[in-house]
């Protein structure tokens, strides 16, 4: 959400609706790809011993770590800084 707020400030007012529409499309594409993968991982884990039940959470935490690294690598152009 913070990345959306940051990039919204970069988009001109006339293109904001298209920008939010594109974000929604990309989010749905991500869900179409990731949901079956996560369900497959969870189904596979249910057949394993109980010690493996946390594996889907470790996979998701790795994905969140990748997303955090990507969002931290964004740099604000100098003309948008407040000081």
N, CA and C of each residue as an Amber inpcrd file, in Angstrom:
protein
   249
   0.8070000  -1.1890000   0.0000000   0.0000000   0.0000000   0.0000000
   0.8590000   1.2650000   0.0000000   1.9850000   1.2180000   0.7140000
   2.8390000   2.4020000   0.7430000   3.4750000   2.6620000  -0.6140000
   3.7730000   1.5990000  -1.3600000   4.3350000   1.7800000  -2.7000000
   3.2830000   2.3830000  -3.6240000   2.0310000   1.9820000  -3.4690000
   0.9530000   2.5660000  -4.2750000   0.8030000   4.0480000  -3.9600000
   0.8700000   4.4050000  -2.6880000   0.7680000   5.8140000  -2.3200000
   1.9340000   6.6250000  -2.8840000   3.1200000   6.0490000  -2.8340000
   4.2870000   6.7460000  -3.3620000   4.1860000   6.9320000  -4.8730000
   3.8480000   5.8780000  -5.5870000   3.7630000   5.9980000  -7.0430000
   2.5790000   6.8370000  -7.4830000   1.5380000   6.9240000  -6.6780000
   0.4070000   7.7920000  -7.0080000   0.8400000   9.2460000  -7.0710000
   1.7770000   9.6180000  -6.2190000   2.2460000  11.0030000  -6.2460000
   3.0490000  11.3040000  -7.5070000   3.5590000  10.2810000  -8.1750000
   4.3210000  10.4770000  -9.4000000   3.4390000  10.5420000 -10.6350000
   2.2130000  10.0060000 -10.5470000   1.3330000   9.9070000 -11.7160000
   0.5130000  11.1910000 -11.8290000   0.4060000  11.7510000 -13.0310000
  -0.4330000  12.9520000 -13.1980000  -1.9040000  12.6400000 -12.8890000
  -2.6470000  13.6720000 -12.4980000  -4.0520000  13.4890000 -12.1320000
  -4.8770000  12.9020000 -13.2690000  -4.5440000  13.2210000 -14.4910000
  -5.3320000  12.7440000 -15.6280000  -5.1490000  11.2450000 -15.8790000
  -4.1040000  10.6390000 -15.3180000  -3.8400000   9.2200000 -15.5500000
  -4.0590000   8.3550000 -14.3120000  -4.5500000   8.9380000 -13.2440000
  -4.6840000   8.1850000 -11.9940000  -5.6470000   7.0180000 -12.0920000
  -6.7690000   7.1920000 -12.7630000  -7.7410000   6.1050000 -12.8910000
  -7.1420000   4.9410000 -13.6800000  -6.4240000   5.2380000 -14.7410000
  -5.7690000   4.1830000 -15.5150000  -4.6860000   3.4970000 -14.6830000
  -3.9920000   4.2610000 -13.8730000  -2.9470000   3.7110000 -13.0260000
  -3.5310000   2.7220000 -12.0180000  -4.6180000   3.1010000 -11.3500000
  -5.2520000   2.2010000 -10.3850000  -5.8500000   0.9840000 -11.0750000
  -6.3600000   1.1480000 -12.2800000  -6.8580000   0.0060000 -13.0390000
  -5.7400000  -0.9670000 -13.3700000  -4.5760000  -0.4440000 -13.7670000
  -3.4340000  -1.2980000 -14.0710000  -2.9460000  -2.0310000 -12.8200000
  -2.9490000  -1.3390000 -11.6860000  -2.5610000  -1.9860000 -10.4310000
  -3.5020000  -3.1390000 -10.1200000  -4.7860000  -2.9350000 -10.3180000
  -5.7640000  -3.9890000 -10.0410000  -5.5660000  -5.1820000 -10.9670000
  -5.2740000  -4.9220000 -12.2370000  -5.0250000  -6.0110000 -13.1880000
  -3.7970000  -6.8080000 -12.7730000  -2.7000000  -6.1220000 -12.4290000
  -1.4870000  -6.8200000 -12.0090000  -1.6960000  -7.5980000 -10.7180000
  -2.4920000  -7.0590000  -9.8050000  -2.7730000  -7.7730000  -8.5680000
  -3.5620000  -9.0500000  -8.8460000  -4.5420000  -8.9710000  -9.7310000
  -5.3230000 -10.1620000 -10.0650000  -4.4870000 -11.2000000 -10.8000000
  -3.5840000 -10.7720000 -11.6690000  -2.6910000 -11.7140000 -12.3470000
  -1.8010000 -12.4160000 -11.3150000  -1.2990000 -11.6560000 -10.3510000
  -0.4940000 -12.2540000  -9.2900000  -1.2690000 -13.2700000  -8.4730000
  -2.5380000 -12.9730000  -8.1910000  -3.3560000 -13.9260000  -7.4510000
  -3.6590000 -15.1700000  -8.2770000  -3.8750000 -15.0020000  -9.5700000
  -4.1290000 -16.1550000 -10.4370000  -2.9290000 -17.0920000 -10.4980000
  -1.7410000 -16.5290000 -10.3840000  -0.5310000 -17.3510000 -10.4360000
  -0.2120000 -17.9310000  -9.0560000  -0.2990000 -17.1160000  -8.0160000
   0.1850000 -17.5460000  -6.7030000  -0.7950000 -18.4320000  -5.9340000
  -2.0880000 -18.2150000  -6.0770000  -3.0510000 -19.0130000  -5.3060000
  -2.9590000 -20.5100000  -5.6000000  -2.9440000 -20.9430000  -6.8600000
  -2.8110000 -22.3910000  -7.0900000  -1.4800000 -22.9580000  -6.5930000
  -0.4180000 -22.1580000  -6.6820000   0.8790000 -22.6300000  -6.1880000
   0.8240000 -22.8330000  -4.6810000   0.2700000 -21.8560000  -3.9660000
   0.1920000 -21.9750000  -2.5080000  -0.7410000 -23.1070000  -2.0940000
  -1.8400000 -23.3090000  -2.8180000  -2.7350000 -24.4200000  -2.5060000
  -2.0550000 -25.7570000  -2.7570000  -1.2440000 -25.8230000  -3.8170000
  -0.4990000 -27.0530000  -4.0870000   0.5230000 -27.3410000  -3.0120000
   1.2210000 -26.3020000  -2.5480000   2.1860000 -26.4860000  -1.4570000
   1.4740000 -26.9550000  -0.2010000   0.3370000 -26.3460000   0.1120000
  -0.4050000 -26.7250000   1.3170000  -0.9300000 -28.1560000   1.2070000
  -1.4250000 -28.5410000   0.0350000  -1.9110000 -29.9140000  -0.1540000
  -0.7760000 -30.9230000  -0.0100000   0.4020000 -30.5790000  -0.5230000
   1.5510000 -31.4870000  -0.3980000   2.0140000 -31.5990000   1.0500000
   1.9550000 -30.4990000   1.7790000   2.4030000 -30.4920000   3.1700000
   1.4710000 -31.3140000   4.0500000   0.1810000 -31.3480000   3.7220000
  -0.7640000 -32.1150000   4.5370000  -0.4560000 -33.6090000   4.5140000
   0.2430000 -34.0790000   3.4880000   0.6030000 -35.4940000   3.3950000
   1.9010000 -35.8130000   4.1420000   2.6160000 -34.7910000   4.5700000
   3.8920000 -34.9630000   5.2640000   3.6680000 -34.9980000   6.7720000
   4.7090000 -35.3260000   7.5470000   4.5830000 -35.2880000   9.0130000
   4.2420000 -33.8750000   9.5090000   3.7430000 -33.8060000  10.7250000
   3.2690000 -32.5340000  11.2900000   4.3520000 -31.4600000  11.3580000
   5.6060000 -31.8410000  11.4000000   6.6860000 -30.8530000  11.4810000
   6.7410000 -29.9730000  10.2370000   6.1870000 -30.4220000   9.1200000
   6.2310000 -29.6710000   7.8700000   5.0300000 -28.7530000   7.6810000
   4.1140000 -28.6900000   8.6330000   2.9090000 -27.8770000   8.4640000
   3.1880000 -26.3830000   8.3440000   4.3270000 -25.9340000   8.8050000
   4.6620000 -24.5080000   8.7320000   5.3090000 -24.1220000   7.4090000
   5.5710000 -25.0670000   6.5140000   6.2610000 -24.7780000   5.2600000
   5.5700000 -23.7100000   4.4100000   4.2300000 -23.7340000   4.2380000
   3.6100000 -22.6540000   3.4470000   3.8700000 -21.2710000   4.0170000
   3.9430000 -21.1570000   5.3290000   4.1950000 -19.8600000   5.9460000
   5.6300000 -19.3990000   5.6910000   6.5660000 -20.3370000   5.6530000
   7.9490000 -19.9770000   5.3310000   8.0690000 -19.5490000   3.8750000
   7.3300000 -20.2040000   2.9870000   7.3480000 -19.8160000   1.5760000
   6.8040000 -18.4020000   1.4150000   5.6810000 -18.1220000   2.0640000
   5.0760000 -16.7920000   1.9720000   5.9820000 -15.7440000   2.6040000
   6.6260000 -16.0710000   3.7210000   7.5270000 -15.0870000   4.3380000
   8.7200000 -14.7980000   3.4340000   9.1870000 -15.7910000   2.6830000
  10.2490000 -15.5480000   1.7080000   9.7920000 -14.6290000   0.5880000
   8.5520000 -14.8230000   0.1330000   8.0060000 -13.9480000  -0.9030000
   7.8430000 -12.5190000  -0.3920000   7.3950000 -12.3680000   0.8480000
   7.2790000 -11.0310000   1.4340000   8.6490000 -10.3760000   1.6050000
   9.6440000 -11.1720000   1.9250000  10.9990000 -10.6330000   2.0310000
  11.4690000 -10.1130000   0.6770000  11.2050000 -10.8680000  -0.3820000
  11.5680000 -10.4040000  -1.7290000  10.8340000  -9.1090000  -2.0810000
   9.5530000  -9.0360000  -1.7390000   8.7860000  -7.8170000  -2.0120000
   9.3150000  -6.6370000  -1.2030000   9.7140000  -6.8810000   0.0380000
  10.2570000  -5.8030000   0.8630000  11.5740000  -5.2940000   0.3010000
  12.4110000  -6.1960000  -0.1610000  13.6860000  -5.7810000  -0.7450000
  13.4450000  -4.9700000  -2.0130000  12.4850000  -5.4150000  -2.8260000
  12.1650000  -4.6650000  -4.0540000  11.6280000  -3.2730000  -3.7330000
  10.7530000  -3.1720000  -2.7470000  10.1890000  -1.8590000  -2.4290000
  11.2110000  -0.9440000  -1.7540000  12.1600000  -1.5230000  -1.0260000
  13.2060000  -0.6970000  -0.4200000  14.2180000  -0.2120000  -1.4530000
  14.2680000  -0.8670000  -2.5950000  15.2160000  -0.4390000  -3.6220000
  14.6790000   0.7260000  -4.4550000  13.4270000   1.1140000  -4.2490000
  12.8870000   2.2760000  -4.9610000  13.5640000   3.5450000  -4.4560000
  13.8620000   4.4220000  -5.3570000  14.4690000   5.7000000  -4.9930000
  13.5650000   6.8250000  -5.4660000  13.3830000   7.8250000  -4.6060000
  12.5470000   8.9750000  -4.9290000  13.4080000   9.9800000  -5.6870000
  12.9360000  10.4330000  -6.8410000  13.7020000  11.4610000  -7.5580000
  13.8480000  12.7370000  -6.7230000  14.9240000  13.4680000  -6.9500000
  15.2420000  14.6290000  -6.1290000  14.1380000  15.6880000  -6.1510000
  13.4360000  15.8690000  -7.2700000  12.4170000  16.9170000  -7.3340000
  11.1790000  16.6010000  -6.4880000  11.0530000  15.3500000  -5.9810000
   9.9100000  15.0020000  -5.1510000  10.2160000  15.0310000  -3.6710000
  11.4400000  15.2820000  -3.3050000  11.7690000  15.3310000  -1.8870000
  11.3080000  16.6440000  -1.2740000  11.0710000  16.6170000   0.0260000
  10.5310000  17.7920000   0.7220000  11.6240000  18.7570000   1.1750000
  12.8480000  18.3250000   1.2180000  13.9170000  19.2020000   1.7090000
  14.9690000  19.4180000   0.6640000
